[in-house]
Amino acid sequence: MAPMRLLPAAGHRRMPWKNGGGETVEIAISPADAGLDGFDWRLSMATVATDGPFSIFPGIDRSLAVIRGAGMELSVAGVGSCSLDPAAEPFAFPADQPTTARLIDGPITDLNLMTRRAGFVHEMERMRVAGPVDLAVVSEIVLLLCVSGQVGVQIRGETVDLAPLDALLIDRRGLAEAGGVNGEGLLMVCRIRERMPA
């Protein structure tokens, strides 16, 4: 894999939800030719326009963050409920547990990071960028999604500018520096690594 690969917003793949209830915008998936039942990890966005159930993904762990809209109440069997809006921290839960969403005030767009539990672990965080910020690439894979603003990412002397909904896939070699290019930017930072043997 190259040290970093730009995934422009115009190239994201649109596809129906697994349960047919809406549309997903797939940003990145591994392996690249994997289907919804065979991926190791997957990053996607979805527009939720009505209350209802989420798709079930056996053996998958999931983190979800609201990036547009007023927010929603999420209820996960065996885990509990939480309120998510664009200021809330991402919520991690098992994707194979029945999950339902109730919208707070109209449609929302969420960001979903999913990894296969048997082999991988992940984390997701929001990062506001208004100047140089060091990103230690210690996970095998780091995915950056620009939610708003303009963000420049530099690694090994090469700079990539991210516009809203552009993403960048970085492998673990080296360090990346993200800085505001045209004002403040908001990044979602997703880190994926292989699960260590017990």
Order of alpha helices (4+ residues) and beta strands (2+ residues): beta-beta-beta-beta-beta-beta-beta-beta-beta-beta-beta-beta-beta-beta-beta-beta-beta-beta-beta
